[in-house]
Amino acid sequence: MVIEYKLAGDTWFDIPDAMHMPKRERLGYPTQKPLALLERIILASSN
């Protein structure tokens, strides 16, 4: 049996950056984050 180990990356390509997030989410804050990113962080770090 062959097991391939892969390190977890530090870049999530499936979540758009602030320049490409939906217009309804852009509110003009300089450190604004996409809702999908915040949701993933909360789900990964809590029950």
C-alpha positions in Angstrom: 0.0 0.0 0.0 1.3 3.4 -1.0 0.4 6.4 1.2 1.1 9.9 -0.1 1.6 12.6 2.4 0.8 16.2 1.3 1.4 19.3 3.5 -1.6 21.5 3.9 -1.2 24.7 1.9 -1.5 28.2 3.2 -3.4 29.5 0.2 -7.0 28.7 -0.5 -7.6 29.1 -4.2 -11.4 28.4 -3.9 -12.1 31.6 -2.0 -11.9 34.8 -4.0 -9.8 37.7 -2.7 -11.2 41.1 -1.8 -10.8 42.3 -5.4 -12.9 39.5 -6.8 -15.6 39.0 -4.2 -19.2 39.7 -5.0 -20.2 43.3 -5.2 -22.8 43.0 -2.4 -19.9 42.0 0.0 -17.7 45.0 -0.8 -18.2 47.7 1.8 -15.0 49.6 1.4 -13.2 48.6 4.5 -9.4 48.5 4.0 -9.0 45.1 5.8 -12.3 43.5 4.6 -12.4 39.7 4.2 -14.7 37.6 2.1 -17.6 36.0 4.1 -16.5 32.5 2.8 -13.1 33.0 4.3 -14.5 34.0 7.7 -16.9 31.1 7.6 -14.2 28.6 6.9 -12.0 30.0 9.7 -14.8 29.8 12.2 -15.8 26.3 11.2 -12.2 25.0 11.3 -11.6 26.4 14.7 -14.8 25.7 16.6 -17.5 23.1 17.1 
